[in-house]
Amino acid sequence: MEFDTHGRMDALDLQLLSALEVDGRASFSRLGEVLGVSDQTVARRYRRLRDEAALRIVAVRDAERLGQDQWMLRLRCAPDSATVIADALAKRPDTNWIGLGSGGTEIVCMTRPRHPGDHDDLLLGKLPRTPSVVEIRAQQLLHRFYGGPTGWLRKFGALDDEQIAALTPRHDVIPTPGPARIEPEDEPLLAVLERDGRATYPELRRATGRSESAVRRRLAALFASGAVYIDVEYHSEHLGHPLAAVLWITTAPSALHAVGEALATHDEIAFASATAGPSHIVVTAVVRDTAGLYAYLSGPLGRLDGVQHVEATPFMRRVKQLTYQQAGR
């Protein structure tokens, strides 16, 4: 995938972002060693990316590994209320990837209910009682083809295999059999990491009341099981790719898996999942501009055997990625 040198980052910025996608908790000295620069350079670049590209490193609970339901919602709203509703949804801890589309009359939102009843409370309680919500479509995510712990940045190829191997965390923990689990006593630990995925072990010790060695062991177990991973949030326009769109794809049933696997290899695709609902696959595509979106729809996507129908919802504005940040912050 070609890096747009006319964006607001240079090659080292892209390498640093890609390295953080591999191990968001790696020390600046380790990152510098692998990238061939000083730790002071890494620290300076990190601070600039944080200030200018809204870089954040946060822990994410992997709903698929935890066996929790995930839903993609499409809300058709009165134009003067969509922004208010989107901001209210963004403040909920069980939502992410919220965008405004269709001229500001549609909200697209992924929900990941953490507790039984959360989904019913949102879909059967709060949203239907919101007068400005004209229509609600909910599609359950069934199988992830791409996304989650597998980040979009790797498609730029900024790191070679040796660098990726050097950065890939190795957890000396054998996961227990069965689905991944988050225990109630893990919540204070995760509360800190969901705000700052690079929180130090002394900070985690103080927040949890556990010894530092106990925190290290538990965190290693959570990472090894796949229950939690560290993710990178940033503004893609700084990579020269400001436009994101959700694509709702209908396939022949026999082609569903093959199409999903093919989509996962496309440079433009940051997320892809099979769904239950009117469409069979939902993806998030990230491109440079509307011409790039057209080229993808008419080219790589249009050439896939088994694709029967595609509906595109370009985002006018991304309200939330992994975390909610108010405008102007």
Secondary structure as UniProt FT lines:
FT   TURN            5..6
FT   HELIX           11..22
FT   TURN            24..25
FT   HELIX           28..35
FT   HELIX           39..52
FT   STRAND          56..61
FT   HELIX           63..66
FT   STRAND          71..77
FT   TURN            79..81
FT   HELIX           82..90
FT   TURN            93..94
FT   STRAND          95..101
FT   HELIX           102..104
FT   STRAND          106..111
FT   TURN            116..117
FT   HELIX           118..120
FT   HELIX           121..126
FT   TURN            127..129
FT   TURN            131..132
FT   STRAND          133..146
FT   TURN            148..149
FT   HELIX           152..156
FT   HELIX           161..167
FT   HELIX           184..186
FT   HELIX           187..193
FT   TURN            194..195
FT   TURN            197..198
FT   HELIX           201..208
FT   HELIX           212..225
FT   STRAND          228..233
FT   HELIX           236..239
FT   STRAND          243..251
FT   HELIX           253..255
FT   HELIX           256..264
FT   TURN            267..268
FT   STRAND          269..276
FT   STRAND          281..287
FT   HELIX           290..298
FT   TURN            299..303
FT   TURN            305..306
FT   STRAND          307..320
FT   TURN            327..328
//
